[in-house]
């Protein structure tokens, strides 16, 4: 995704060279937050959307946690560092409010932040982020209504996204991920939290390896 040459701030050129807008990102974030029926989850969703929107506007070419942390060590606060620290802190705060035991609070925060990262990680082609949210959220419908909000928000823009008329951007992808992560965290006990956290950490590690490989190709 790159900014359209000479285009407005909320317009981008997608992988196929088509000009699309990013308006669905803030819209889905607000819808997921409003429909969450949970203060902690809504807080995490809006924080993720704000950090993602900052990256949409100010983002640079660097990819991967290590690249942004290295820049931070050198005194440069990149948009990626803002996302990493901002979404991480908001997720841990939400997890602390959702659960009672210290370990569960931490695991819930990891699940929320990890889900936000995962949905953004797969958002490289039309519809992938929305379909991922639907897949992650569907099992949660059996445990309560929290998963319905991100699934509904994702479904509302899925057609436009697949038709390459709009894209979620970092704001929408991170927000939907945080929303479905909040539903997972709220609906699971210790075992479920551990299982989801482990899977999300593994996905983040793979994403970091992939980003590093692309930045420094061999041969």
Secondary structure in CASP SS format (residue, H / E / C, confidence):
PFRMAT SS
TARGET T0000
AUTHOR 0000-0000-0000
METHOD secondary structure of the structure
MODEL  1
X C 1.00
X E 1.00
X E 1.00
X C 1.00
X C 1.00
X C 1.00
X C 1.00
X C 1.00
X C 1.00
X C 1.00
X E 1.00
X E 1.00
X E 1.00
X C 1.00
X C 1.00
X C 1.00
X C 1.00
X C 1.00
X E 1.00
X E 1.00
X E 1.00
X C 1.00
X H 1.00
X H 1.00
X H 1.00
X H 1.00
X H 1.00
X H 1.00
X H 1.00
X H 1.00
X H 1.00
X H 1.00
X H 1.00
X H 1.00
X C 1.00
X C 1.00
X C 1.00
X C 1.00
X H 1.00
X H 1.00
X H 1.00
X H 1.00
X H 1.00
X H 1.00
X H 1.00
X H 1.00
X H 1.00
X H 1.00
X H 1.00
X H 1.00
X H 1.00
X H 1.00
X H 1.00
X H 1.00
X H 1.00
X H 1.00
X H 1.00
X H 1.00
X C 1.00
X C 1.00
X C 1.00
X C 1.00
X C 1.00
X C 1.00
X H 1.00
X H 1.00
X H 1.00
X H 1.00
X H 1.00
X H 1.00
X H 1.00
X H 1.00
X H 1.00
X C 1.00
X C 1.00
X C 1.00
X C 1.00
X C 1.00
X H 1.00
X H 1.00
X H 1.00
X H 1.00
X H 1.00
X H 1.00
X H 1.00
X H 1.00
X H 1.00
X H 1.00
X H 1.00
X H 1.00
X H 1.00
X H 1.00
X H 1.00
X H 1.00
X H 1.00
X H 1.00
X H 1.00
X H 1.00
X C 1.00
X C 1.00
X C 1.00
X H 1.00
X H 1.00
X H 1.00
X H 1.00
X H 1.00
X H 1.00
X H 1.00
X H 1.00
X H 1.00
X H 1.00
X H 1.00
X H 1.00
X H 1.00
X H 1.00
X H 1.00
X H 1.00
X H 1.00
X H 1.00
X H 1.00
X H 1.00
X H 1.00
X C 1.00
X C 1.00
X C 1.00
X C 1.00
X C 1.00
X H 1.00
X H 1.00
X H 1.00
X H 1.00
X H 1.00
X H 1.00
X H 1.00
X H 1.00
X H 1.00
X H 1.00
X H 1.00
X H 1.00
X H 1.00
X H 1.00
X H 1.00
X C 1.00
X C 1.00
X C 1.00
X H 1.00
X H 1.00
X H 1.00
X H 1.00
X H 1.00
X H 1.00
X H 1.00
X H 1.00
X H 1.00
X H 1.00
X H 1.00
X H 1.00
X H 1.00
X H 1.00
X H 1.00
X H 1.00
X H 1.00
X C 1.00
X C 1.00
X C 1.00
X E 1.00
X C 1.00
X C 1.00
X H 1.00
X H 1.00
X H 1.00
X H 1.00
X H 1.00
X H 1.00
X H 1.00
X H 1.00
X H 1.00
X H 1.00
X H 1.00
X H 1.00
X H 1.00
X H 1.00
X H 1.00
X H 1.00
X H 1.00
X H 1.00
X H 1.00
X C 1.00
X C 1.00
X H 1.00
X H 1.00
X H 1.00
X H 1.00
X H 1.00
X H 1.00
X H 1.00
X H 1.00
X H 1.00
X H 1.00
X H 1.00
X H 1.00
X H 1.00
X H 1.00
X H 1.00
X H 1.00
X H 1.00
X H 1.00
X H 1.00
X H 1.00
X H 1.00
X H 1.00
X H 1.00
X H 1.00
X H 1.00
X H 1.00
X C 1.00
X C 1.00
X C 1.00
X C 1.00
END
